[in-house]
Amino acid sequence: MGIVPLEQKTENELWTTYHRERDPKIRDIFIKQYASLVKYVAGKIAIGMPNSVEFDDLVGFGIFGLLDAIDKFDPAKGVKFKTYAVTRIRGAIFDELRSIDWVPRSVRQKTREVEDAISAVEAHLGRIATDQEIADFLGIDEEELFKTMMKISSTTILSLNDVWTSKEENDKISIGDSIESPNNLNPDVIVEKDEIRRIIINYINDLPDKEKKILVLYYYEDLTLKEIGQVLNVTESRVSQLHTRAILRLRAKLSNTRKGIL
């Protein structure tokens, strides 16, 4: 039986071959096939970015994520490449944005203050903190907390791409990697050694219903904040605020976990 030419192989066959042989020709096929996915992710991220951030730069950053996804994708795990690649592309773009430090220092300070407040309150109470409890800790009212959340909402998406190291050496994951479809948010299916991933998924399950839905719809279903607002029948600004609060809760939880508080 002769060798089947690459152009006649199915995508699954190509992935299996590439995973085994690392043929650069197959890699080039995947790059061409999924280049449009990079532009799609970059386009979503470009919405809400300051004018100083160029779309073409975002695409360039995203290409690195695509290359990383192609090299690390394991077809045996049963995950669709597109789903896997979107997370890697988004992560690569935000890694580069972090490196050029485009977020104002004052916004970073506000983000840290709210995150620390959530961390302290939830460590003390042993449960999800309410807006009123967070505001009381900060010495402000709920309206001021709402305004603060809106100020930092344009930066908190970066948080989902923060990298955390699991028990396995060199096994790094991001919060975003742990957000899967509602049917998959089950700690029982997570490999036991991956402690941080399990902690994240447990905590996502504990989030208020709307916050959990927003994370799933944005990071898994790939809806825009405006589209999520239509699904949940709330304004886009409200979705942005809830998204911000959810991410800060996750960051606070991981911070407490690292400190051994919880």
Buried (B, 14 or more C-beta within 10 A) or exposed (E): EEEEEBEEBEEEBBBBBBBEEEEEEBBEBBBEEBBEBBBBBBEBBBEEBEEEBEEEBBBBBBBBBBBBBBEEBEBEEEEEBEEBBBBBBBBBBBBBBBEEEBBEEEBEEBBEBBBBBBBBBBBEEEEBBEBEBBBBBBEBEEEEBBEBBBBBBBBBBBBBBBEBEBEEEEEEBBBBBBBBEEEEBEBEEBEEEBBBBBBBBEBBEEBBEBBBBBBBBBBBEBBBBEBBBEEBEBEBBBBBBBBBBBBBBBBBBBBBBEEEEB
